[in-house]
Amino acid sequence: MLATDYGSIDWSGLPLAVAIYGVVDIEGLVMRLQLIKSHKPPEA
């Protein structure tokens, strides 16, 4: 929902996403979103 075509996060949509999904821990959500976006699988 917050992903852009360039592989980043559209932070301007965060308040809407939080309201739609009823998120209480916003800091936890942001931390997890950053972790997901920065993850790189190990090389074989």
N, C-alpha and C positions, 0 to 999 in steps of 0.2 A: 504494500500500500504506500510506503514511503520511498520506495526505490525509484531512482531516476534512470533514464536511458544510458547514462554515462557511468553507472555502477556506484553512484554515491547515494546519500540519503537526503531527501527533501525535508529539512527540519521545519519548514513553514507548515507542513501538514501534521506535525506532532500533536498540537492541541486537539485537532479533530479526531485523530486516531485514538488518543487517550479518552476522549469523550465517548466515542462509538463503542470501544471495547471495555470501558469502565476500569481502566488501569488506575491503581492507587499508588503503586511504587514507580513513579516516573523516572527516578534516577536509576533504578534497576533495569527498567526498559531500555533506557538510553545506553547503559553499559552493555546490555546484551545485543542491542542492534549494532553497536560499534564492534563488538567481538565477532559477530556473524560477518559483517562487511570486511573485516581485516583478516579473516581466517584464510590460510593458504594450506592446502593439503600437502603432506610430505611427498617429496620426490622419490620415485622408485629407484 
